[in-house]
Amino acid sequence: MKAILAMAQNRVIGKNGGLPWPSIKDDFKWFKEFTMGKTLIVGKNTFDTLPLLKNRECLVLVKEDKILVANPNQYLVNNNSMTGQLVTMNDIESYSEFRKEYLIVAGGAKTYIKLLPYIDEFYVTHVLGNFDGDTFMPEFEHSFPNKETIKEFDGHKVIKYTK
């Protein structure tokens, strides 16, 4: 399984449900290219902040370790219940083996940490600068001994971490 993340130098990844830094056009372009035609695994808070992502399916990690199969802006919330196909976390291993090349973990911090044992490749945009935020990425680098810079734009670097 793969993961994609943007993180400031002080490990900030979010603020008030959004990104804490000004828009980085090349990073959005990279995200789109990398995730097109794939299935994203995101937490519910991240899912609720996503714009409509064309040609991408989302698996939404919700409470009680369930995954909801949905598309951004196409699920219904009524009386605190969601519609969609629920899959237990116990099934994530078989699901990830079946669709390994198509699954990308895309946030937030709790989702990255929960799925870290399944992630083989971590693509991290290291955003230049420190930013004020309320969501931080814990250290994960020790689980990925290999790293290489695969893109650079405007002082930002995308580093691919692998096991």
C-alpha positions in Angstrom: 0.0 0.0 0.0 1.1 3.6 -0.6 0.6 6.8 1.2 0.8 10.5 0.2 1.2 13.4 2.6 2.3 17.1 2.7 4.1 18.2 5.9 5.8 21.4 7.0 9.2 21.3 8.6 7.6 21.4 12.1 5.5 18.3 11.1 2.3 20.3 10.8 -0.2 18.8 8.3 -3.4 20.6 9.0 -5.1 23.6 10.6 -8.9 24.0 11.1 -9.7 21.2 8.6 -7.5 22.6 5.9 -3.9 23.1 4.9 -2.0 25.6 7.0 0.2 27.0 4.2 -0.7 28.9 1.0 -1.8 26.8 -1.9 1.1 25.0 -3.7 -0.2 24.5 -7.3 2.5 22.0 -8.2 1.8 19.9 -5.1 -2.0 19.8 -6.0 -1.0 18.8 -9.6 1.3 16.0 -8.2 -1.4 14.8 -5.8 -3.9 14.6 -8.7 -1.4 12.8 -11.0 -0.4 10.3 -8.3 -4.0 9.4 -7.1 -5.9 9.5 -10.5 -7.7 6.2 -11.0 -6.8 4.9 -7.5 -8.6 4.3 -4.3 -7.9 6.7 -1.4 -8.2 5.7 2.2 -8.9 8.7 4.4 -10.3 9.4 7.9 -13.8 10.9 8.1 -12.5 14.4 9.0 -10.2 14.4 6.0 -13.0 13.1 3.8 -15.3 15.9 4.9 -12.8 18.5 3.7 -12.0 17.0 0.3 -13.3 18.6 -2.9 -14.9 16.3 -5.5 -12.1 14.0 -6.6 -13.0 12.8 -10.1 -11.9 9.3 -11.1 -11.0 8.3 -7.6 -12.8 6.1 -5.1 -12.6 6.8 -1.3 -12.6 4.3 1.6 -13.5 6.4 4.6 -12.2 5.2 8.0 -14.9 5.8 10.6 -15.4 5.0 14.2 -15.5 1.4 15.3 -12.7 0.6 12.8 -15.1 0.4 9.8 -14.4 1.6 6.3 -17.1 3.2 4.3 -16.9 2.9 0.5 -17.9 6.3 -0.9 -17.1 9.0 -3.3 -16.5 12.6 -2.1 -19.7 14.7 -1.9 -21.7 11.6 -2.8 -22.6 10.1 0.6 -25.5 10.9 2.8 -25.4 11.6 6.5 -28.8 11.1 8.2 -29.3 10.8 11.9 -25.6 10.2 12.4 -25.5 7.2 10.0 -23.8 6.9 6.7 -24.8 4.9 3.7 -22.4 2.7 1.9 -20.6 -0.6 2.0 -18.8 -1.1 5.4 -15.7 -3.3 5.6 -14.0 -4.1 8.9 -10.4 -3.4 9.6 -9.9 -7.2 9.9 -10.5 -7.3 6.1 -8.0 -4.6 5.2 -5.2 -7.1 4.7 -7.0 -9.1 2.1 -8.4 -5.9 0.5 -4.9 -4.4 0.4 -3.4 -7.5 -1.2 -6.2 -7.6 -3.8 -5.8 -3.9 -4.8 -2.3 -3.1 -3.4 -1.3 -1.0 -6.4 -4.5 1.0 -6.3 -4.7 1.9 -2.6 -3.3 5.2 -1.3 -3.6 6.4 2.3 -4.2 10.1 2.1 -4.8 11.4 5.7 -5.3 12.4 8.4 -2.7 11.7 11.0 -4.7 9.0 12.9 -5.3 7.2 9.6 -1.7 7.3 8.6 -0.6 5.9 12.0 -3.4 3.2 12.1 -2.4 2.0 8.6 1.4 2.4 8.9 2.0 -1.4 9.2 0.4 -1.8 5.7 2.2 1.1 4.0 5.3 0.1 1.9 5.8 3.4 0.1 5.3 6.9 1.7 5.4 9.9 -0.7 5.9 13.1 1.4 5.9 16.6 0.2 8.2 18.4 2.6 6.7 21.9 2.6 9.4 24.6 3.1 8.8 26.5 6.3 7.1 26.1 9.7 3.4 26.8 10.0 0.9 27.2 12.8 -1.5 24.2 12.9 -3.6 21.8 15.0 -2.7 18.5 13.3 0.8 17.1 13.3 2.3 14.0 11.8 4.1 11.8 14.3 7.5 10.4 13.3 7.3 7.6 10.9 10.6 7.8 9.1 12.2 5.1 11.3 9.9 2.5 9.6 11.2 3.5 6.1 15.0 3.1 5.9 15.2 4.1 2.2 14.5 7.5 0.8 14.9 9.4 -2.4 13.9 12.8 -3.7 11.6 12.3 -6.6 10.3 15.9 -7.3 11.3 19.5 -6.4 9.3 22.7 -6.9 9.6 26.2 -5.4 11.9 24.9 -2.6 9.5 22.1 -1.6 10.7 18.4 -2.1 8.7 15.2 -2.6 10.6 12.4 -0.9 9.7 8.7 -1.5 10.3 6.6 1.7 10.3 2.9 1.2 10.8 -0.1 3.5 
